């Protein structure tokens, strides 16, 4: 298949990650650009090919402020706990950076130019099968959206802290009780010079062959 550049595709896939601190809080994100990205995201795999996913774009300042307050209601304690854990791991610079960026987002969430709330038009079941089917039909689309945004120089982050106050967010956004909010993505143009791949363990260290913890033997 030569209808796309493999190196470019791999670059976008490996350099799309959580962006919390390097969000341009002064530059608006056009609705038209968001719709272009949602058109792409809607092509992601969904169970039964039944389109039950919807997208709520929030750029109204009062609504963003209210959502940020719901986020902070639980987020402050959550981040404080994380920072305490990091203090006991002085050598873990990555963990400290993550907590610092999470703290920045907590303080500045209301200023992000666009919030994206993916919505599934039903409620998840309780069995492992039902859970896997439900989330497996919506999360690929959210990831596709983040990839499409990143390709346009726009950063985003998967956040869920506002869901501790799910009912309050439902009422604020006028959502019926029959739907599920999946996440809240703060979205803005990226202020960094370049997107860089996240550091991860090599594939051979995290992949097993045929049985649990059976190592991969390269042929």
C-alpha positions in Angstrom: 0.0 0.0 0.0 1.6 3.2 -1.2 -1.3 5.6 -0.8 0.3 7.3 2.2 3.8 8.2 3.6 4.5 5.5 6.3 7.2 7.7 7.9 4.8 10.6 8.3 2.0 8.4 9.7 4.4 6.9 12.2 5.6 10.3 13.2 2.1 11.6 13.9 1.3 8.4 15.9 4.4 8.5 18.0 4.3 12.3 18.7 0.7 12.7 19.7 0.5 12.9 23.5 -1.1 14.7 26.4 -0.6 18.5 26.1 -1.5 20.4 29.2 1.0 23.2 29.7 1.9 24.1 26.2 -1.5 25.2 25.2 -1.9 28.6 23.6 -4.6 30.2 25.7 -4.7 33.3 23.6 -5.6 31.9 20.2 -9.0 30.6 19.3 -9.5 27.3 17.6 -11.9 27.6 14.6 -15.1 25.6 14.7 -14.5 24.7 11.0 -11.1 23.1 12.0 -12.8 21.1 14.7 -15.5 19.9 12.3 -12.8 18.8 9.8 -11.1 16.8 12.6 -14.4 15.3 13.8 -15.2 14.2 10.2 -11.9 12.2 10.4 -12.5 10.9 13.9 -16.0 9.6 13.0 -14.3 7.1 10.7 -12.7 5.3 13.6 -14.0 1.8 14.3 -17.3 1.5 16.2 -19.1 -1.5 17.4 -21.7 -2.8 14.9 -20.9 0.3 12.8 -23.7 2.0 14.7 -23.0 5.7 15.1 -23.9 6.5 18.7 -21.0 8.9 19.3 -21.6 12.7 19.5 -19.3 15.6 20.1 -19.9 18.7 22.2 -17.7 21.7 21.5 -17.6 24.3 24.3 -16.1 27.7 23.7 -18.5 29.9 25.7 -16.6 31.5 28.5 -19.2 31.1 31.2 -19.7 27.5 30.4 -16.0 26.8 30.4 -15.7 28.6 33.7 -18.4 26.4 35.2 -16.9 23.2 33.8 -13.5 24.2 35.2 -15.0 24.7 38.6 -16.5 21.1 38.5 -13.0 19.9 37.4 -11.3 21.7 40.2 -13.8 20.4 42.8 -12.1 17.1 42.8 -8.9 17.9 40.9 -7.2 19.9 43.6 -7.2 17.0 46.0 -6.3 14.5 43.3 -3.3 16.5 42.2 -2.2 17.2 45.8 -2.1 13.4 46.4 -0.1 12.9 43.2 2.4 15.6 44.2 2.9 14.0 47.6 3.7 10.7 45.9 6.2 12.5 43.6 7.9 14.1 46.6 8.9 10.5 47.6 10.4 9.8 44.2 12.8 12.7 43.8 14.6 10.8 41.0 11.5 10.5 38.9 11.7 13.7 36.8 9.0 12.5 34.4 6.4 12.1 37.2 7.2 15.6 38.5 6.7 17.1 35.0 3.4 15.3 34.6 2.2 16.6 38.0 3.4 20.1 37.3 1.6 20.2 33.9 -1.5 18.7 35.5 -1.4 21.5 38.2 -1.0 24.1 35.4 -4.1 22.8 33.6 -6.1 22.8 36.9 -5.4 26.5 37.3 -5.9 27.5 33.7 -8.6 25.1 32.4 -11.2 27.9 32.2 -8.9 29.8 29.7 -8.5 27.1 27.1 -10.1 28.3 23.9 -12.0 25.0 23.2 -13.2 22.1 25.3 -14.3 19.0 23.6 -16.6 16.5 25.3 -17.1 13.2 23.5 -20.6 11.8 24.3 -21.9 8.2 23.8 -25.7 8.0 23.3 -26.2 5.2 25.8 -24.9 4.0 29.2 -22.2 1.4 29.8 -23.2 -2.0 31.1 -21.6 -3.7 34.1 -20.1 -6.9 32.6 -16.6 -6.9 31.2 -18.1 -7.6 27.7 -20.5 -4.7 27.9 -17.7 -2.4 29.2 -15.3 -3.4 26.5 -17.9 -3.0 23.8 -19.0 0.3 25.0 -15.6 2.0 25.5 -14.1 0.2 22.5 -16.8 2.0 20.3 -15.9 5.5 21.5 -12.3 5.7 22.6 -10.8 5.0 19.1 -12.7 8.0 17.8 -11.4 10.3 20.5 -7.8 9.1 19.8 -8.4 9.7 16.0 -9.6 13.2 16.9 -6.4 13.9 18.9 -4.3 12.6 16.0 -6.1 14.9 13.5 -5.7 17.9 15.8 -2.1 17.2 16.4 -1.5 17.0 12.6 -2.8 20.6 12.5 -0.6 21.9 15.2 -3.3 21.6 17.9 -2.7 20.0 21.3 -5.2 18.2 23.5 -5.3 16.1 26.6 -7.6 13.4 27.8 -9.0 14.4 31.2 -11.8 12.9 33.3 -11.8 14.7 36.6 -15.0 16.6 35.9 -16.8 13.2 35.7 -16.6 13.1 39.5 -19.3 15.7 39.1 -21.0 14.0 36.1 -24.5 15.0 37.1 -23.6 18.6 37.5 -21.9 18.6 34.1 -24.9 16.9 32.6 -27.2 19.7 33.9 -24.8 22.4 32.9 -24.6 21.1 29.3 -28.3 20.2 29.0 -27.4 16.5 28.5 -30.1 13.8 29.0 -29.5 11.2 31.6 -29.5 8.5 28.9 -26.1 9.6 27.5 -22.5 9.2 28.8 -19.8 11.8 28.9 -16.6 10.1 28.0 -13.9 12.8 28.8 -13.1 16.4 28.6 -10.4 17.5 26.1 -8.9 20.9 26.7 -7.9 21.9 23.1 -5.6 24.7 21.9 -2.9 25.4 19.4 0.5 24.0 20.6 3.1 26.6 21.8 6.1 24.2 21.7 8.6 24.2 18.9 7.9 20.6 18.0 6.1 17.5 19.1 8.4 14.8 20.4 7.8 11.1 20.9 7.0 10.0 24.5 9.6 7.8 26.2 8.3 4.2 26.5 9.6 0.8 27.2 10.7 -1.3 24.1 8.0 -3.4 22.5 9.8 -6.6 23.3 9.7 -5.8 27.0 6.0 -5.4 27.2 4.8 -8.0 24.7 4.3 -11.7 25.4 3.9 -14.6 23.0 1.0 -17.1 23.2 1.0 -17.2 27.0 1.2 -14.6 29.8 4.8 -13.5 30.4 6.2 -15.8 27.7 8.8 -13.6 26.1 8.9 -12.7 22.4 11.7 -14.6 20.6 12.7 -12.7 17.5 12.9 -14.8 14.4 
